[in-house]
Amino acid sequence: MIPLFLGISMISFVVMYAAGDPIQIATAANPRITPGQQEALRKYYGLDQPVPVQYVNWLRNLLQGNFGNSFYGGRPVNELIGSWLWETVKLQLVSIVLSLVISIPMGIYAALKQYSKTDVAIEGVALFGVSMPAFWIGIILILIFSYYLGWLPSAGAYGAPNLWRVFGVQDPTLDAIAHIILPAAVLTYLSLALNVRLIRASMLEVLRQDYILAAKASGLKNRTVIYKHALRNAITPVVTFLGLSIGALLAGAPLTETVFSWPGLGRRFVTAAGNLDFPVVMGITMLITIMTLVANLVTDLSYAWIDPRIRVE
């Protein structure tokens, strides 16, 4: 994990600094600023030094738990990320849990009813979800449920006057639920589409194994054979994909959060990237990297618990 983290940080740092000069963007709205003042700002933020020196200084601060200060306002990046992180984590957790709860039964049922109309319908819905971009699905949901029907809020995480007017409620919990429904539905559907196809394929392979036929022949209930024997062996590839999907969901967060104006890391990342606010960009990038690497580590360690044939050495 450590070499991978360092490699990602170096690539991200070099690519980010090749994007342009953040001081020019930050001062573009001020026609009175002089080149000398711009150069003073570059020196203040350390941008006048060679990129390798800047990277070493940034890495030294990172090892001390300091992501630096934003170019806009000078606030510590740690403080900014702390105020945005929970909203993104909340959205991701809801999406992942819903995706697993829905996709596992659907994938199993599609495998048991192979080539039936239900199987074809599930495969079609899953294929549509794999093919469609997140922002397009989000816009369609906003048009239907916010613009035409007026049932759900189209932006933000709090404050839903439409919900209060339609249902006559002003409960903060219901308000938060109303706001999270549409963005969570987009992320759930995107993850659900891949999970269903993967579970179906794994179950079809496992159901053909000799020990499954032997379990059925011994008189065990069909539900016991499916959920206790078949699913436990078919779930390992799904767990592998789950660790990867966490990174994929986080990578898709900027699109989804921007469409729904969700006050999380993804939307702030888009804003910071547009302004070339390097400390914020690198802080969010490294936080997502750490979360993805830890998720994959936990996934690898969970294999031994799911499948006794696998041992952690």
BELNOR-V567388 format. One record per residue. N is the residue number from 1. RES is the residue in three letters. PSI is psi in whole degrees, 0 to 359 (* if undefined). OMEGA is omega in whole degrees, -180 to 180 (999 if undefined). Layout:
n;res;psi;omega
N;RES;PSI;OMEGA
N;RES;PSI;OMEGA
This chain:
n;res;psi;omega
1;MET;323;-177
2;ILE;309;177
3;PRO;322;180
4;LEU;317;178
5;PHE;315;180
6;LEU;320;179
7;GLY;316;179
8;ILE;319;-179
9;SER;320;-180
10;MET;315;-180
11;ILE;314;-179
12;SER;319;-178
13;PHE;313;-178
14;VAL;316;-179
15;VAL;319;-179
16;MET;316;-178
17;TYR;347;175
18;ALA;354;-175
19;ALA;337;180
20;GLY;190;-177
21;ASP;113;-179
22;PRO;333;-180
23;ILE;323;178
24;GLN;320;179
25;ILE;318;-177
26;ALA;331;-177
27;THR;7;-176
28;ALA;329;-178
29;ALA;359;-179
30;ASN;95;-176
31;PRO;346;-176
32;ARG;350;-177
33;ILE;141;-177
34;THR;160;176
35;PRO;327;178
36;GLY;320;178
37;GLN;321;176
38;GLN;318;180
39;GLU;325;177
40;ALA;322;178
41;LEU;319;177
42;ARG;319;179
43;LYS;323;-179
44;TYR;319;-179
45;TYR;1;178
46;GLY;15;-178
47;LEU;355;179
48;ASP;352;-179
49;GLN;160;176
50;PRO;152;-177
51;VAL;318;178
52;PRO;322;178
53;VAL;319;178
54;GLN;320;-180
55;TYR;317;179
56;VAL;318;178
57;ASN;318;179
58;TRP;317;-179
59;LEU;322;178
60;ARG;316;178
61;ASN;323;-180
62;LEU;319;179
63;LEU;340;176
64;GLN;6;179
65;GLY;22;-177
66;ASN;117;179
67;PHE;359;-180
68;GLY;191;-179
69;ASN;146;179
70;SER;146;176
71;PHE;342;-177
72;TYR;100;180
73;GLY;339;177
74;GLY;12;180
75;ARG;148;178
76;PRO;136;180
77;VAL;326;177
78;ASN;317;-180
79;GLU;319;-180
80;LEU;313;-179
81;ILE;321;179
82;GLY;327;180
83;SER;342;-179
84;TRP;338;-168
85;LEU;315;-174
86;TRP;322;-178
87;GLU;320;178
88;THR;316;180
89;VAL;318;178
90;LYS;314;-180
91;LEU;318;-179
92;GLN;318;-179
93;LEU;315;179
94;VAL;318;-178
95;SER;317;-178
96;ILE;315;-179
97;VAL;314;179
98;LEU;321;180
99;SER;316;180
100;LEU;317;-178
101;VAL;324;-178
102;ILE;319;-171
103;SER;325;-178
104;ILE;307;177
105;PRO;321;-180
106;MET;317;179
107;GLY;320;178
108;ILE;314;-178
109;TYR;320;179
110;ALA;323;179
111;ALA;320;180
112;LEU;331;-180
113;LYS;46;-175
114;GLN;134;178
115;TYR;9;175
116;SER;174;178
117;LYS;323;179
118;THR;318;179
119;ASP;316;179
120;VAL;320;180
121;ALA;315;179
122;ILE;317;178
123;GLU;321;179
124;GLY;316;178
125;VAL;318;180
126;ALA;318;180
127;LEU;322;177
128;PHE;318;180
129;GLY;324;178
130;VAL;328;-172
131;SER;332;-172
132;MET;138;178
133;PRO;154;-175
134;ALA;318;-176
135;PHE;326;-180
136;TRP;314;178
137;ILE;319;179
138;GLY;316;180
139;ILE;319;179
140;ILE;316;179
141;LEU;322;178
142;ILE;316;180
143;LEU;317;-175
144;ILE;304;-169
145;PHE;342;179
146;SER;311;-174
147;TYR;308;-175
148;TYR;312;-177
149;LEU;330;-180
150;GLY;26;-177
151;TRP;323;-172
152;LEU;150;177
153;PRO;150;-176
154;SER;350;-175
155;ALA;158;176
156;GLY;181;180
157;ALA;349;-177
158;TYR;155;176
159;GLY;93;-176
160;ALA;82;180
161;PRO;328;178
162;ASN;320;179
163;LEU;319;180
164;TRP;319;-177
165;ARG;320;-176
166;VAL;315;-173
167;PHE;353;177
168;GLY;33;-179
169;VAL;149;176
170;GLN;36;-179
171;ASP;130;-179
172;PRO;325;180
173;THR;314;177
174;LEU;326;178
175;ASP;315;179
176;ALA;320;178
177;ILE;318;-180
178;ALA;321;-179
179;HIS;328;-174
180;ILE;347;-174
181;ILE;307;-175
182;LEU;309;178
183;PRO;323;178
184;ALA;325;179
185;ALA;321;179
186;VAL;309;-178
187;LEU;323;178
188;THR;315;-178
189;TYR;319;180
190;LEU;318;178
191;SER;324;-180
192;LEU;319;-177
193;ALA;316;-180
194;LEU;320;-179
195;ASN;317;-179
196;VAL;313;-180
197;ARG;322;-179
198;LEU;316;180
199;ILE;318;179
200;ARG;313;-179
201;ALA;319;-180
202;SER;318;-180
203;MET;321;179
204;LEU;321;179
205;GLU;317;-178
206;VAL;321;-177
207;LEU;343;179
208;ARG;357;-178
209;GLN;154;-176
210;ASP;323;-176
211;TYR;335;175
212;ILE;317;176
213;LEU;322;179
214;ALA;321;179
215;ALA;320;177
216;LYS;320;-179
217;ALA;335;-180
218;SER;357;176
219;GLY;8;178
220;LEU;150;178
221;LYS;147;-177
222;ASN;322;179
223;ARG;321;179
224;THR;318;180
225;VAL;318;-175
226;ILE;308;-171
227;TYR;332;-178
228;LYS;322;-176
229;HIS;307;-175
230;ALA;311;-175
231;LEU;322;-178
232;ARG;327;178
233;ASN;335;-179
234;ALA;346;-173
235;ILE;344;-177
236;THR;313;176
237;PRO;328;179
238;VAL;320;178
239;VAL;320;177
240;THR;314;-180
241;PHE;330;179
242;LEU;317;178
243;GLY;322;178
244;LEU;325;-177
245;SER;333;177
246;ILE;315;176
247;GLY;322;179
248;ALA;319;178
249;LEU;318;178
250;LEU;324;178
251;ALA;328;178
252;GLY;352;-178
253;ALA;319;179
254;PRO;317;179
255;LEU;308;-177
256;THR;315;-178
257;GLU;328;177
258;THR;317;180
259;VAL;318;-176
260;PHE;8;-179
261;SER;42;-179
262;TRP;129;-174
263;PRO;61;-178
264;GLY;190;-178
265;LEU;322;-176
266;GLY;312;-180
267;ARG;319;179
268;ARG;328;178
269;PHE;317;179
270;VAL;316;179
271;THR;315;-179
272;ALA;322;179
273;ALA;321;178
274;GLY;328;179
275;ASN;359;-175
276;LEU;42;176
277;ASP;83;-170
278;PHE;314;-179
279;PRO;320;179
280;VAL;317;179
281;VAL;312;-179
282;MET;323;179
283;GLY;313;179
284;ILE;319;179
285;THR;315;-179
286;MET;326;177
287;LEU;316;177
288;ILE;322;177
289;THR;314;180
290;ILE;315;-180
291;MET;320;180
292;THR;317;180
293;LEU;318;178
294;VAL;319;178
295;ALA;319;178
296;ASN;325;177
297;LEU;314;178
298;VAL;322;178
299;THR;314;179
300;ASP;318;-179
301;LEU;334;-179
302;SER;346;180
303;TYR;317;-177
304;ALA;329;178
305;TRP;323;-178
306;ILE;314;-177
307;ASP;108;-178
308;PRO;343;179
309;ARG;343;180
310;ILE;134;-180
311;ARG;143;177
312;VAL;119;-179
313;GLU;*;999
